[in-house]
Amino acid sequence: MSAGWTHFVEEQQRLAQRLDDRQGIADSYGVMGWVEEFLGNYQRALNCFNKRLMLSRALGNQRGIAYALRGLGETATALGMYDEADAWLNEALTIFLQLGDRRYAAQLWNDLGVLAYDVNKPGVAESYFQLSLTTYRSVNDRHGIVKLLLNLSRLLLLQGEFSGAAAYQEEAAQQIRGLADKLLLASIWSNRARLARHNREWTDAESAVTQALRLRRDLNHRPGVVEDLEQFADVAFANLHATRAVCLWSAAERFRRVMHMAVPPCEQTFHVQQIESVRLHLAPAEFDAAWRTGQSMSWEQATTYAIGE
């Protein structure tokens, strides 16, 4: 997603303002919120969704209110604002259920599952994911089905249940055939890399995460790029390239900090352990130098360094 999208939405917003179209203005803030969230500009996204919520409440537009609440909930989850996310997502779910919108209810159950996954409540996460998956199957939404299969795969992998995780991954790979969705395809590759890392198949892991990172880089999906850089760092360390691993961990850490993108509680221990393990393999001066290098990398430099282009 390029700056062209932002410019287009801004033009639509200015048109709505000239026409005094309050519904159009509210909708434009919603679209801008999704663009900013996609790009990892989470604080801007929150601002946009809040404006849409305010305008939608003034207009009495229940669907607009629910859309805004969902955007706020997703963004708050990425920012680590878990209590706020839970409140916003549940309020949005209540409205969509009242409207009888099963497809959007499925999206909210998925969002609540992601939230539960992040805060390390796997049982709750699985319940929400299964409910969402069942609903997506009932409306034959293949994009939604693939997304849920991948979320369930990642959840089972977190619990050490590799065979179940692999089965969900395989079904997702079958379901995505024929779908022109590069971001979803990137998620397939990224999850394949996680499975390979679990089995210590480092060559396969590097190949898969390379495919994922190329797609996300081209789409400018920065939250996904950060996760892929962290996978590259893990692979580098496993291959005894400690300096490379430190550079990649450092770059990812800075990008998270710039975006205010939280490390989910369920993954925090792993993150700390990996960085501390790498630290033990380098002299303090070497570690510090590599860390400074990573901190100075641009997005383009970090992705190019990871892929080796």
C-alpha positions, 0 to 999 in steps of 0.5 A: 500500500503506497502513499497514493492510497493516503492521497486518494482518501484525503481527496475523498475526505475533502470532497465530503467536507465541501459537500457537508456530507457528514456520513462521507466524512465519517466513512473517510476517517474509517478508511484512513484509519485502516490505511494507517493501521496497515502501514503501522501508523497506529497512533494516527489510526487511533485518531482516525477511528476515534473521529469516525466513532464520534461522527457516527455516534452523532449521526446515530449510525450503528454500523458506522459505530461498530466499524469504528469500534472494531478499528479501535479494538484492532489498533489497541491490540497492536499497541498493547492496550488490551483492556481498551481493546477488549471493551471496544471489540465486545461493544462492536460485536454486540452491535453486529450481532444486533444487526444480524451481520454474521460475517462481521461477527466472525471478524470480531470473534477472530479479533477477540481470539487474537487478543486472547492469544496475545495475552496468553489465554490459549483456551479462550483464543481457541474458542473464539477462533473456532467460532469464527471459523465455523461462521466463515465456513457457513458463509463460504468466505475463503479469505476468512477461512484461511485467516482463521486456519493460520491463526489456529495453526499459530496458536497450536504451535505456541502450545507445542502441538506441531501436528495439529498446527501443520494440519491447519497450515496445510488446509490453509495452503489448499484453501488459498489456491485461486485467491489473489491476496498477496497479504494472505499469501505472505501470512501462509509463508510466514507461518510456514517459516514458524513451523520449519523453525519449530522443527529446526529446519533452518534452510526451509525456514529461511526460504519461507520467511524470505518469500513472506518478507518480499511480499510484505515489503512490496505491499509496505505492510510494516507490522508484518515486516517487523515479524519477518525480521524477527524470524530472520534474526532467529534463523541467523542465530541458529546458523551461528551468525550472531552479529547478523542476528543482533542487527536484525533484532535491533532493527525490529526492536526500533521499528516496534518502538517507532510504531508503538507496536507491542510485543505480545505477552505470550511472546515476550519471554522468547524475545528476551531469551533470544536477545540474551542468548545472542549476547552471550555469544559476542563480546560486549563491544561486538554486541553493542556495535551490531545493536547500533548498526541495527538501530540505524537501519532504514526499512529498506536497509533492514529488509535488504540486509535480511534477504541478502539482496 
